[in-house]
Every structure is written in structure tokens, then in C-alpha cells.
């Protein structure tokens, strides 16, 4: 329940009464690494948070969100939570023993904490396979009045949400582990469809909860797992704690459009955070949180996060292109990517309207699957770009095939065009190209500032 939520209905408390304690599972050491890949599965991605004490999590794997919202996104992250997210090691850092700690600090209505999300946005099972997202986590070790307002979470959002913050909940949200107010319970929730109401009953979503097996959620590590199963018909979504299933949703419970909207895009990115206050903790408590009794400095501790897929897999798993692929000679809208890194979409003022991809800087990239060049070689790349970069700031728009690190087949330089919505079309020669490829547009500059917006591109024989 992480985006655009209103307070949870008091009826959610009834879920707690149904939770039952069960036999404790063996507890692994706090500094254990990612467990071995189960037989019949392949490791897609993982992080065991190995590193020096006080260091930030890997920038290769994670983006650290800061502030009270995404740029242009809903205030207070859409949930009413009050904390300011930071990249301060006091709020988010490795502990030197193989764990990540996310630590809220503050009092009253003034709190800082942390929220991180994977750079990868393409976690999705291939057809006929099962995707497993798993983390071993100890919730903040605080209970009672001292825990009021604490809201730790391990969850995933549909990739189209990155850069476009008005498409929730249609793009899907899987809450793998949520907890509020130090209650000994884990919630698993699906958000989908429209808000309010819709197939998932927003803003609550379709959820279930139970007590952690054996030791409480707050006093010990537990393993939280979500599975997206495309090996069965209808497909299934399943939630587990310490290997024990406590929630499931069948594709048959949702209408075809709702299911397609949350499953037909490139995939999901994973998030870890500890919020303070907001709709969920306030709804369960029945009053505003945190309070004067809430204590500071109790971290959520994460041993590892890992993603597996049943059977053999590629990394990253490719998205399925439409039949026949995308015609390379058509006008390919920039925002129609299957995956991206570092960019955002925005409303364009260029002819034809719609959106453009903006806020592009050094190291960012866009991925387009199944681009069909045909049997006659394309030899030119044209792109519609705009730039309001400062004097002396420029960079390269590069075209690469099948890998973001492949040698570019062509590129062009772009600097200030007169404004971020002052558009021009720039051509560039490329190496002769035929067949069907994954096209990566990569962006390179000698400095960190944004240097270009992109509206569309195409390829031509001359």
C-alpha cells in the first residue's frame, strides 16, 4: 500500500485476529549471504549487502530516493507519510556484517528515513515460468506505543511508474512485506486497476496478513517471498513468510484488461523503505502517527534481496516484442521503451502532443525490444530532440544493438537548441543494419547535468 493511499479501513484489523502462530523455522545468521539457487531455478539478480560499515548500498544495483516525493510526483509519496528521505548513511547504510540498515531518525513530525529502489525495472517471469522475489528482513525492533508510525516495506512497482507518476495503480504493485506500528504481522497486498474502487478495491488493494512464524516479526529475521507464476493457467500470484504461503490471487479474479495492464509491460522494480506515519499506520491506529511516544532510531535490517526464475533464464530477461516486431522505419515514440535508466517522461509541447522522455544525462539509457530493420539495410538514424542545457553543456545520443555496452553503430552530438521544448530533428549515419534487434539509446556526456530531451526517433535507408 505504497502509492496514492488513503487510510486503511478499520476492518483490516480483523485480519490480525485470524493470524496464527506456527512452528519456528531454523534461523540463519544475520550476516548470511544469498542462499544457494534452488534446484530447477536460475538466479536472475541479487544483493547480499556486503561492504564496509557506513557505506551506501551499491549504486550499480540501487537508486536512493530523496525528499518528500518524486520530481513531479504526488506529495508525501502519495501516502501521507511525513518523513524526508535522505542518502545520509545515518538513514541508509551497510553495517559491515552483510546487512543493509534503513533507520528512521526524528521526533514529533520531523523525521528522516530512507527509500531505495532497484535500477533494474524488468523483473518479470518469462512465459511458462515462475518469478520469485525474496528478501530476508528483520523489521524495526520496536513495539507498542514506541512503534506508532513505523511503516517498513519490501515491495515492487510496475516499470511504467518510473517517470510517470499518474498511472498507479493500473501498472501494478506487489507489496511483499508491509508492517505498521510494530504489530507482529506481515501484510501481503496487490494493487491494480483504478483508484478508488476497481478490481482490487482501491485504495486498500487485495490483501491478507498473518503473524510471523515462531519469533515475532520485530525480534528476528524472517524470509518474505512473492511468486508470479506463469507456468499455470490461469496465472497465480502468491505470498509467503518463511516458506509458508499466506495469500494468493488468481488471474481469474481480475478482468482481462486489469490483468493485462499490470502484466504486459516490461516488468517491475523492487523497493525497500521505512516510512513514518501516513494512511496505513494512521488507519490501523485510528489516529495520526507518529506520536510523542514514538522512539527514534530502530532500523529495518535486510540480509539479502534475490530474484530467481524457474528453469533456465537470460539476464536481463527479454520482453516479448509484438508480432513482427516494431518497424524500424516507423516513428518510434521515445516513451514507448521497454526499460530505461535515469530518465523521466513528461508532457511534450512538440507538434502532435503526447509525451517526451526528459531529464536525460550522462549514463542514462532507453531500451526498445524487437525493432525490425528488415532485409534492406538501414543506414541513417534520425531523432527529434530538444535541449535547454547551459552554455558549453552537450552530449552524445548513441545507438547500440542488443546490449547497452555494445559498440555504437552511430551517434550525434546535441547541445542547447533554445529550450527544453524547442524541438529539432537531427540525422546521423549508422553502420548498415538489417534483421531484428533490441535497440538501446545511450547518452554520454563529460559532465553530470541533463543535456537532452527526446520525443521520437526513426531509421531510414538513406
N, C-alpha and C positions, 0 to 999 in steps of 0.2 A: 504494500500500500504506500507507494513512494511518490506518486506524481498526481497533482491536482486532486487531493483527497479532501473530503470534509470529515468531521469527527465520526468515528465508528459508532454504530448503534449500540446501545447498552446490551442488546441481545447477544452481542458477541461474547459477553461474559459467560453465557450458557455453555459455550464451547469448553471453557475451563473445567466445568463440573464433570464433563464427560471424559476428561483425560485420566488415564490410569497409569500408575507406576508399574514397571515390569522389571524383569531381571536385569542387572547391570551387565554391560559388556566389558571386556577387558579394556583398560585404558592405556593407550600408548604414551610414551614420554612426551613432554611438552615440546621438545626440540626435535621430534621425529621428522624425517624427510617425507616427500610424497611416497605413498605406498607403491609397491610394485604393481605393474599393469596386470589386471586380472586376465586369466586365460580367455581367449576369444575376443579380446578388446585391444584397441590401439590407443596410445596416448596422443591426444591432439595438442595439448598445451598445459603448462603447469608453472607454478611458482611456489617454492618452499621457503621463501623469505630468508635465505641465507645471506648474511652480510654483517658488516661491522655495527656494533651498537650505536644507535643515534643516527644512522644513515637513513635516507629516504628509500622507499621501495623503488625497484628497478624502473627507470624511465623508459626502458625498452618495452616493458610489459604494461605499465600503468600511466594513466593521466591523473594528476591530482587536481580535483575541482576546488575552487576557492570562491569566497564571498557568500552572498545570500541567494544567488540564482545563477543560471547560465546567462551569458550576454543575450538579452532579448527574450529570455525565458520567464516563466511565472515567478513572482516574488516568493521568497521563503521556500524556494524549490517546489512550490505548488502545494505544500502540505501544511503550511503554518508553522513549521519548525523555526526556532528562534536563533540558533547558533550561527556563527560566522565560520565557514570552513576555511582552513589555512593549510599551507605547506610547511608550517613550523614543526620541526622534529618533536617538540613537546606534545603536539597533537597527533603526529603520524610518523612513525619511525620503526626500524628494525631493532630488536632487543639484543642482538648478538648471539642468541641461542636458537636461531631458526624460526623466529616468530615475528609477525607484524603486530604492532600495538596502535590502536586508534583510541585516543584518550580525550574525552571532553574535559574542559577546564573552565571554571567560572562560578558564578553565583547569581541569584536573583534572575534577571532577564538578560544578563550579559555572559555569554558563553562562547567559547571557541571549540571546534572539534575538527574532524577530517572526513573526507569522502574521496575514494579513488575508484577509477573505472578502467577496464582493460582497453588498450589501444585497439585490439582486435574487435571487430564488430560482426564477425561471420561465424559464430558458434551456432551450428545447425546440423542435424543429422542428415546424411545422405539418404536417398530413397532406400527403404528396406532395412535401415539400421537404427540403432538407438544411441542417442547422445546422453552422456552422464556428466553433470556438473556437480562437483563435490568440494566441500571445504570442511576442515576440522577446526573448530572455533570454541573458545570459551567466552561466553557473554560477560559483560561487565559484572564483576563480583560484588553486587550491591543489591539489597532487597528492602522491602518496606518503604516507609516514608522517605528514606535516604535515596531511593531509586526513582522517585517520581520524576517523570520526564525523560528518562533514559530510553532511547529507541535504536538499538543496534539492528543491523540488517545485512543480509547477504542475498543478492538478487540479480536479475538480468532484465534488460530493456531491449526492445526491437531496434535494430540498427537505424531505421529511418528517423528515430527520435534525435539522433546526434545531428545537431544543426537546424532541426525543425521542431520547435517545442510546442506545436499546436496540434499534433497528431496522436496524442495519448487519449484514450487507451487503445485505439484501433491497432497500433503497431505491436501491442502485446507487452506484458510484464509478468515475469515469473518471480514471485517472492519465495525464495528457497528457505530462508530463515528470517523471521522477524520476531521481536520481543519488545515489550514495553513494561516500564515501571517495576522491573526486577521480578516479575511473576515467573514462576517455574513452569514455563510453557514455550513451545515453539509454534509459530503460525506459518502455514504454507498457503499461498494465495495466488490465484490467476486473475489478472486484469485484462479486459478485452472489450471490443465493441465500441459503444458510445457512452458518454457521461453526461447526465446521470442516466441510470437505468440500463437498458440494453441486455444483451445475452449474459453478461457477467454481473448484472445487478449493481452497477457502479453507484456510488463510489467505493462500496465495500469490496467488490470483487467476489469470487467464489473461493471461500477459504475453509480451512479446518485447523485445529490445533490439538496438542497433547502435551503432557508433561514429559520432560526428558527422562530417558530410561536410567534407573539407578540413581546416580548423583544428580543434583539439580543442575539446570542449565547454567546457573551462575557460578557454581562451585567447582566445575570440572569441564574439560574439553568433551565435546560431542561432535560426531560427524553428521553433517547435513548434506543431503543429496537430492537432486532433481533429475528426473529422466524424461526425455522426449522420445517416445517410441514410435518410429515409422515402419517397424517390422510387422505390425499387426494392422488389421482393418476392422473397425475404424482405429485411427491412431489414438494413442493414450499419452497423458501427462501424469507423472507420479512423483510424490514427495516422500522422503524417508528421513528418519533420525536414527543414527546408529544401526543402519540396515533394516529398520522396521518401518514399513510403509504406514503412513497415517492419512494420506489424502490422494485422491486420483480424480482425473477428469477425462472423459471420453470425447473424442471428436464428435460423436453423435449427440452430445448435449448442446452443441452450438450450431447455429445456422451456417450454411456453406460460405457466405460472404464474410462473416466474422472470423471463421477459421482461416480462410484464405488470407485475409488482411494481416493476420498475426503470424502466418507461417510461410507466405510466398515470397517474402523479401529476403535479403542476403543472410540474415541471421541475427544474433544477439550479442550484446556486450555485457560484461559482468561487473557488478559494483559491490563495494564494501563501504559501510559508513556507520557512524553513530550520530544520530540526530538528537536534539534536545527539544522537548515539547512538540506541539503540533497535533494534528487531528486524531491520530491513533492513540497516543498516550492520554490526551485530554478526554477522548471519548470513553476509554476504559475507566479512567479515574473518576469521571463525572465533574471535573473542574479543571481549571487551567494549570498546566505544569510547565517547567519545574516550579518548585515552591522554595520557601526559605529553609525547609528541611533537607532539600536535595544536596547531596555531597558531591564534591568535585574530584576528578582525577581517577576514576575507575575505568580502566581500558577494556575494550574488546580485544582479545588476543587471538590471532589467526595463525595456525600452524602451517597450513598449505591450502592452496586452491588448485584444483586439477580438472581437466576436461578429457574424458575418454569417449571413444565411439566403438560400437561393436563391429567386429570384422576389421579388415584392412582399410586404411584411410589415407588420403593425401593431406598435406598440411601446407596452407590452409585448404579446407575442403572447397572445391569449386562450386559456384552456384550453377544451376541448370539454366542454360540460355534458352530463349524461346525457340520454337521450331524454325529451322533455317538460319538462326542467329539474327543479329542486328546488321542491317545493310550498312556497310562502311561508308557508302556514298549518300546515305540519308543524313539529315540534320540530327545529330545526336545531342540531346539536351544534357547539359552538364550535370544537372541534379538527378539524372537517371542512372547514376552509378550503382554498382552492386556493393561496393565497400569504399571507404575513404579514411583518411587520417588527417586530422588537424584543421579541417575546413568547416564552414557553416553554409547553410542555404539562406537566401533572403529574397524578398520580392524585388524583381527587376523593373527598371524603367526603360529598358530597351524595347524596341518595336516587337509587338506580339505578346508582351506581358509575361506572366508566369514567374519563374524563379531563376536566379543565377546562383552559382557557388561563389562564395566570397571568403574574405579573411584568409587568403592563401599566402603562405610564407615558405621559407626555406624548409625542405624536408617533407612537406605535405604531399599527399598523393590521392588520386582517384582511380577506381578500377571499374572497367566495363567488360562484362563477360560476353563471349560468343559473338564478337564483331567479325562479320563475314566480308572479306575483301574480294571474294570471287576468284576466277581464274585469270582475269586481266589485271595486271599489276597496278596498284595504286602507287603514285609517285609524289603526291602532294598532300599536305595536311593544312587545313585552314581552321582557325579558331576565332571566335568572337570574344574580345577581351576589353576590359576597362581597368584604369588604374588612377588612383589619386595619391600615389606614393610621393613622398617628399623628393625634392631635387636630389639627383645623384643616386636614388634608390631604384634598382631594377633587378631583373632576374630572368631565368630561362623557363620556358614551358617545353617540356620534353615528352616525346612519345616512346614508350618501351613496349615490347611484346612479351607476354606470358610470364614476366617476372618484374617486380619493381626495381630490381637491381641489374637487369639486362642492359646491355649497351643501347643507348638511344638510337632509334632509326632516323630521328630528325628532331630539330628543336628550333625555337626562335626566341629572341630576347624581347622583353617588353618593359617599358618604364611608364612614367606618367602620361596619360592620354588626355588629361584635362579634368579628371574627376572619376570617382568610383562608379558612376553611372554614365560616363561618357564613352560610348562603345565604338570599337573599330574592329575590322576583320583583318587578321594578319595571316599570310600564307607562309609555308615553309616546305622545302623539298624534303622528301624522306627516301630511304632505301626502298627499292621496288618490293612490294609486299602483296602476296596472294594468300588464299586459304582463310581459315577461321582462327582467330586468336583472342586471347584476353588482352585488352589494351589497358596499359597503365599510363596515365598522365602524371608526370612527376614535376616538381617545382624546385628549382635550385637558385639560391641567391647567396651572395657573400655577406649578408647581414640578416638579422632576425626579423625585421619589420615586414608586415604584409606588403605585397608588391603587385598583386593582380586579382581581378575578378574574372570569372569565366561563365559565359552564357550558353554557348553551344560550340560544337566542332564537327568537322566532316573530313572525308578523304576523297581525293579525285585522281584521275589518271594523269592529268597534266594541269 
